[in-house]
Amino acid sequence: MTTAEASRHAVSRLHTKYCDHGLLHGAYQPRRDRHLPSNMYGDMGVKLVQHAKRTQNLAHLPPYQAELVRAVTREVRDLDKDVKDLLEPFQGSFDPSADQAVACTLLVNHLSMRRNKRCLLAYHRTRTDKLEELVWNGSDVVDLSGQQVRDSSAANGAPTAGEASTSSLSPQEEEYVRQYSDLLAAYKGQWTDIDLTGSLEPPRDLFIDVRVLKDAGEIQTEYGAITLTKNSQFYVRQGDVERLIAQGYLQKLG
């Protein structure tokens, strides 16, 4: 069999196999996620990359796409099972030059698995970078993500149901944020006189007017303790409240 004939044979086998599994002509659906729309085989990996691209241009972190991640992971498992089924009759003695059609099929499956893996890695790396950026900016990431979900639900007129729907982070991301914050706190502890997460731009005014957006309790400043209650206003040293402004507790006026 010539190389051209082997390639045509491989394409024919792939077409037959994917049609049998409903993977062509927009018929693919994950086994358990039947509520997802029909997709061409591999399209869900593209959707993850599109979500990652959109995340790079947002100031906040959108909800974690758990359903898509599970579907892409399941595609990889299905492809791996197909590879094992193709190689099983050869009992470990497969010769690519002797059966080029099977070799081509194996190559396509292998490249598809690698592509899905890269899509998964790109999606999670983008979200990790955004989480680290928020932590360095002094934001309370877990509280901020929960507030975003609550605001979105209120805007849509749909109340949140249960703890699982009150955060835009996955449980693994919440744990990552906690551990990364602990590492950052330990690192900053070596430089007690320097706020490593503070703004690199010098303040224009030493003292500023601020409004309290949500209760923050009592804080200690250079000039004594003040109690931050919602809707109250204060004239304070900017260096004492920069972190609270970044975390969304205070709003700078003027």
C-alpha positions in Angstrom: 0.0 0.0 0.0 1.4 3.4 -1.0 1.6 6.4 1.4 -1.3 8.1 -0.4 -3.5 5.1 -0.2 -2.6 4.6 3.5 -3.6 8.3 4.1 -6.9 7.9 2.3 -7.6 4.7 4.2 -6.8 6.4 7.5 -9.1 9.3 6.8 -11.8 6.8 5.8 -11.4 4.9 9.0 -11.4 8.1 11.1 -14.6 9.3 9.3 -16.3 6.0 9.9 -15.3 5.8 13.5 -16.2 9.4 14.3 -19.6 9.1 12.5 -20.3 5.9 14.5 -19.6 7.8 17.7 -21.5 10.9 16.6 -18.3 13.0 16.5 -18.8 14.6 13.1 -21.4 16.9 11.6 -21.9 18.7 15.0 -23.3 15.6 16.7 -20.8 15.2 19.5 -22.1 15.6 23.0 -20.4 14.6 26.3 -22.1 11.6 27.8 -23.1 13.2 31.1 -23.4 16.8 30.1 -26.4 16.5 27.8 -27.5 20.0 28.5 -24.5 21.4 26.7 -25.1 22.3 23.0 -23.9 20.0 20.2 -20.2 20.5 19.3 -17.8 19.3 16.7 -15.1 17.1 18.1 -12.5 19.2 19.9 -14.6 22.4 19.9 -14.8 22.5 23.7 -11.1 22.9 24.0 -11.4 25.9 21.7 -14.1 27.3 24.0 -11.8 27.0 27.0 -9.1 29.0 25.1 -11.7 31.6 24.2 -12.7 31.9 27.9 -9.0 32.3 28.8 -8.6 35.1 26.1 -11.6 36.9 27.5 -10.3 36.6 31.1 -7.1 38.4 30.1 -9.1 41.5 29.2 -11.3 41.6 32.3 -10.6 43.3 35.6 -12.3 40.5 37.5 -12.2 36.7 37.3 -15.2 35.1 35.6 -16.8 31.9 36.9 -14.8 28.7 36.6 -16.0 26.6 33.6 -16.2 23.3 35.4 -18.5 21.6 32.9 -16.3 22.5 29.9 -13.2 21.3 31.8 -14.8 18.0 32.6 -16.0 17.6 29.0 -12.5 18.2 27.6 -10.9 15.8 30.1 -13.5 13.2 29.1 -12.6 13.6 25.4 -8.9 12.9 26.3 -9.9 9.7 28.1 -12.1 8.6 25.2 -9.2 9.2 22.8 -6.8 7.3 25.0 -9.2 4.4 25.1 -9.5 4.4 21.3 -5.7 4.3 21.1 -5.5 1.3 23.4 -8.3 -0.5 21.5 -6.4 0.1 18.2 -3.1 -1.3 19.6 -4.7 -4.2 21.5 -4.7 -6.7 18.5 -1.0 -6.1 17.9 0.0 -7.4 21.4 2.9 -4.8 21.6 4.4 -5.6 18.2 2.9 -2.8 16.1 5.0 -1.8 13.1 3.9 1.7 11.7 5.5 1.0 8.3 3.5 -2.2 7.9 0.1 -0.7 8.8 0.2 3.0 7.9 -3.5 3.5 8.1 -3.5 2.5 11.8 -0.4 4.6 12.3 -2.1 7.6 10.9 -5.1 7.1 13.1 -2.9 6.8 16.2 -1.1 10.0 15.2 -4.4 11.9 14.8 -5.6 10.7 18.2 -2.3 11.5 19.9 -2.2 15.0 18.5 -5.8 15.6 19.5 -5.0 14.5 23.1 -2.0 16.9 23.1 -4.1 19.7 21.8 -6.8 19.3 24.5 -4.1 19.1 27.1 -2.6 22.4 25.9 -6.1 24.0 26.0 -6.6 22.9 29.6 -3.2 24.1 30.6 -3.7 27.5 28.9 -7.0 28.0 30.6 -5.8 27.2 34.1 -2.6 29.1 33.7 -4.5 32.3 32.7 -6.8 32.0 35.7 -3.8 31.4 38.0 -2.0 34.5 36.6 -5.2 36.6 37.3 -5.5 35.2 40.8 -1.9 36.0 41.6 -2.4 39.5 40.2 -5.4 40.1 42.4 -3.5 38.8 45.5 -0.6 41.1 44.8 -3.0 44.1 44.4 -4.3 43.4 47.9 -7.8 42.2 46.9 -9.7 39.8 49.0 -10.1 37.4 46.1 -12.5 34.9 47.7 -14.8 37.6 49.0 -14.6 39.5 45.7 -15.5 36.4 43.7 -18.5 35.7 45.9 -19.7 39.3 45.6 -19.5 39.1 41.8 -21.7 36.0 41.7 -24.2 37.5 44.1 -24.3 40.7 42.0 -24.8 38.7 38.8 -27.5 36.6 40.3 -29.3 39.7 41.6 -29.1 41.4 38.2 -30.6 38.3 36.5 -33.3 38.0 39.2 -32.1 34.5 40.1 -31.2 33.9 43.8 -28.1 31.9 44.6 -28.8 28.4 45.8 -26.3 26.8 48.2 -22.7 27.3 48.9 -21.5 25.8 45.6 -23.0 28.8 43.6 -21.6 31.6 45.8 -18.1 31.8 44.3 -16.7 32.2 40.8 -13.7 30.1 41.9 -13.3 26.3 41.9 -12.5 24.7 45.3 -9.0 24.1 44.1 -8.6 27.8 43.2 -9.8 28.9 46.6 -7.2 26.7 48.3 -4.5 28.0 45.9 -5.4 31.6 46.8 -5.2 30.8 50.5 -1.8 29.2 50.2 -0.4 31.8 47.8 -1.6 34.6 50.2 0.2 32.8 53.1 3.4 32.6 51.0 3.1 36.3 50.1 2.5 37.3 53.7 5.6 35.3 54.8 7.7 36.9 52.1 6.5 40.4 53.0 7.3 39.7 56.7 11.0 39.8 55.9 10.6 43.5 54.9 8.5 45.0 57.7 9.2 48.6 56.7 8.2 48.2 53.1 4.7 47.4 51.6 5.6 45.2 48.7 2.1 45.2 47.4 1.6 49.0 47.6 1.4 51.3 44.6 4.6 52.2 42.9 3.3 55.7 42.2 3.9 58.2 45.0 0.7 59.7 46.4 -0.2 63.2 45.3 -1.8 64.0 48.7 -0.7 62.9 52.1 -4.2 62.9 53.5 -7.4 62.0 51.5 -11.2 61.9 52.0 -12.7 58.4 51.9 -16.2 57.0 52.2 -16.8 53.6 53.8 -18.5 51.2 51.3 -18.9 48.3 53.8 -18.2 47.8 57.4 -14.5 47.1 58.1 -14.4 47.3 61.9 -11.7 49.1 63.8 -8.3 49.9 62.3 -5.2 51.4 63.8 -3.6 54.4 62.1 -0.6 56.5 62.9 -3.0 59.0 64.7 -5.0 56.4 66.6 -7.9 54.0 66.0 -10.9 54.7 63.9 -14.1 52.6 63.3 -15.1 52.1 59.8 -18.9 51.8 59.5 -20.8 51.8 56.2 -21.6 55.2 54.6 -19.3 57.1 57.1 -16.6 59.5 55.8 -13.1 60.2 57.1 -10.1 62.4 56.4 -7.1 60.0 56.8 -3.5 59.5 55.8 -3.5 57.7 52.4 -0.8 55.2 53.4 -3.1 54.0 56.3 -6.0 53.0 54.0 -4.5 52.1 50.6 -5.0 48.4 51.2 -8.7 48.9 52.3 -9.3 51.0 49.1 -7.8 48.2 47.0 -10.0 45.6 48.8 -13.1 47.6 48.1 -13.9 48.6 51.7 -13.3 52.3 51.1 -13.8 54.7 48.2 -11.5 57.7 47.6 -13.3 60.9 47.2 -12.3 63.9 45.1 
